[in-house]
Amino acid sequence: MTDGVPVVDPPAGTDADPSGVVGVVLAAGTSSRFGDANKLLATVEGVPLVRRAARTLLDAGMDVVVVLGHDAPAVREALDGLDVSFATNEDYEAGQSTSVVRGVEAATACDADAVLFLPGDMPFVSPGTVEALLAAYRAGAGEALAAASDGTRGNPVLFDRACFDALRAIEGDVGGRSVLLNYDDAALVAVDDPGVRTDIDTRDALDAHR
């Protein structure tokens, strides 16, 4: 158990069916710690970070919505050719919670059973990790699930529609962590994937992974 949330292994032999689960890439932030440039447009092996994040969810077979805000035209252009849809967060300067709400709204509009969030600055998450979360969800491991590597909680995070009202109520520059940590039916899914803890917030972090 970490953060008071039990850790479970991905279930063996369970279908990681992505149907009914909408994948949301959070890509609206201002990248304030990165300097003048938009970190989501920085590249690793020639591919923008946000494009790598979106491909992770697509490669796991998910329907994907990208939440845009700051620098929206450039971020959209970085995703050109990918089979994703877009939601616009006009209130992005109020913090990440506003993008979470837009993601929940997009999932609700699709009549989704659940939503899975991946920040756009996390380019190294394996599609297999997404599949592990989906399999755990299908196996009934919890209604709020997060990936964990070496016992440490990370991203992506999956929430059943039973959590949607709680997600809509969060405020400030936070994601769904408070909902996960305070939810009765929550679990961390153990994966062998250091990418779940690797975000690119600064230029030094980017240089370390180039």
N, C-alpha and C positions, 0 to 999 in steps of 0.2 A: 504494500500500500504506500502511495506517495501523495502528499497534499491531502491526505484523508480519503483518497479515491483508490479503490482496489485495482490491482494490475492483473490482467488476464492474458493468456496466450491466444493467438488467433486460432479459431476452431479449424480442425483438420476436416477436409472433405466437404466443407460448406460452400455452396455456390456464392460467389461474390457478385450477385446480380445487381447491376447499377440502376435498374429500372425503378422509377419513382423517387430516386434520390438526385437532387440537383447539385452539381458542383459549382461553387462560387469562388472566383478569384477576386480577392480584395486588392484593387489597383487604383485607388482614388487618392492616396495620401500625398503629402507635399515633399517627402524625402528630406526633411529639414536637417537631419544629421549627416546627409551625404554631401551637402554643399549646394552650389547653384544648379547642378544638373539633376535630372530626374533619375534616381537609381534604377527604376524599373526598365529604363532604356539602355542601361549599361549592359555590356555583353560578356558572356562566358563562352569561349570557343565560337565566337561570332554570332551568338544567339542572345537576344535581349532576355533579361531575367524574367520579365512578365510572360514572354512567349514560352520559355521553358516551363514555367509554372502551369500555364494553360495546357501545354502538351502533356504534362503529367496526368491531369484529370482526363483529357481526351484519350490518352493511351490506356486508361483504366475503363474506358467505355462509357464515360459519363456525358450527360448533357451539361454544357458549361455556360455559365453566365459570368461575365466580367463586369465588375462594378467600377465605373470610371468617375473621375472627378478632376483633380489637378492634372493639367496638361493632357486633357482627354483626347484631342485629335492625334497627338503623337503616340500615345499609348495604343489607341485604336489602330493606327498605321503599323505599329510593331506587331500586331496580331493579324495582319492582313493574310487572307488565305486560310485561316483556321476556322473550323466549323463551331464558332462560338456566337452567343448573343450578348447584348450589352444592356446594362442598366446604368443610368446616370445619377450620381449623388451630388446634388447641388450644394449640400451642407457639409461637404468633406472637411472643411476647415474646423468644424466642431469636433473632429476626432473619429477614430475608427468605428466607434459604436454606430455612427450614422450609416456607414457602409454595410455593417452587419444587418441593420434594419432594412436597407435596400435589398440585400441578398435574401432576407426572409420574405420580403414582399414579392420578389421574383419567384421564389419557390412556391409561395402561396398562390400566385397567379397561375402557376403550372399545376396546381392541385397536387403538389409533391408530398410524399410521405415523410421526407427528411431532407435536410440540407447539409452539405459538406463544405466547409470553408478552408481555403488555402490562401495565405498571404502571397501577393505577387512578388515579394522579395525573397521567396524561398524556392530557389531554382533546382535544388538537389534532392527533393523528395522522390522516392521511387514510385512508379505506378503500382508496384506490388504492395506498397504500404497502404495506398488507397484501397486496393482490393482486400487487404487484411481488415481494414475498418469496415468495409461493406460486408464482408463475411461475418465479422463479429456482430454487426447489426442484425443481419439476417438470422443469426443463431440465437438472438435474444440476449446478448451480453449486456445491453444497456440501451437507454434512450438518449444518453449523452456520452459520447465516446471520443477519446483523443489518442493519437499515436504517442508511444513512449519508447525511447531508446535508452538502454542501460538504466532503466528505472526512472528516467527523467521525462517529464511531460513535454510534448512538443505539438507540432501541427502535421497534418490537418486535424480538424475537429468536426465531428458529425453530430447533428442534433435531430431527433425525431420531431415531428410536428407538435407533439405535446409540449415541447420547449419553446415554441415560437412566441408565445405571449411574453415569456420571461426575456427572450432575446430582444423583443421590441422595446422592452422597458429599460434596457441598459443605456447609460449616458457617458459621455466623455471619450477620451482617447484610449478606449479599451475594447477588446473583442469579447468573445463569449466565455472567458475564463471563469468569471464569477458564477455564471449559470452552471457550468460544468462542476465547479468545486462545491456548489451548494445543492446540487440536484441529487435526489435520493437514488435514482436509478442510473448511476454514472459508472464508467470504468475507463481505465487506460489499457490500450491494446499494445502489448509488447511486440516490437519489431526490431529487426537488425538493420537499422537504417539511420545513420548519423545525420542524414539530410533533414530529419524532422526537427532538429535543433539548430539548423544552420540557416540563419537569415543574413541578408546583406544590407546592413544599415549604414556602413561607412565605407569610404574608399579603401581603408586599410583592410577591411573584411573582404572586399572584392579582390584586392591584390593578392590576398592570401589564398584565393581559390582559382587564380588564373594560371 
